[in-house]
Amino acid sequence: MATQEDAQATMDAVVARLGLKAGQIIQEFGYDDDTDADFRTAVESLTGEELVDEDYGDVTDGCVVWFRDGDDDLADLLMDAQTLLDDGAAVCLCTPKAGQAGHVQPRDVQEGASVAGLHATSTFVIGGRWTATYLVEKGRSK
């Protein structure tokens, strides 16, 4: 039987794939009551910093974007998310998994990312409801 500690260790391993470091400031877009709290907590634990919201006004070291089918335009949101990113910083795009309400088709993720000047380097599951796609500037890979 899986324990809460096992679940946290799994989430910590997922967040480690993002390449985050202590002291980094991570901005969050699209937060709502359906976002994965364990993922958010793991990001904050690894960086030692609270996630900052969409209104943050300084340079950031990365961002987490929560996006669901039916939200506003993905490409626009990804462009907004890059506004304060330090050079070379990545975007972690979180979308509901297939079969979940708000699921976003992979082709829509690819199209939105491409229009925003980004491309996916990896996709992985976070928690029971979400998929994360690691996006970097075109011409750069993780």
Buried (B, 14 or more C-beta within 10 A) or exposed (E): EEEEEEEBEBBBEBBEBBEBEEEBBBBBBBBEEBBBEBBBBBBBBBBEBEBBEBEBEEEBBBBBBBBBBEBEEBBEBBBBBBEBBEEEBBBBBBBBBEEBEBBBEBEBBBEBBBBBBBBBEEBBEBBEBBBBBBBBBEEEEE
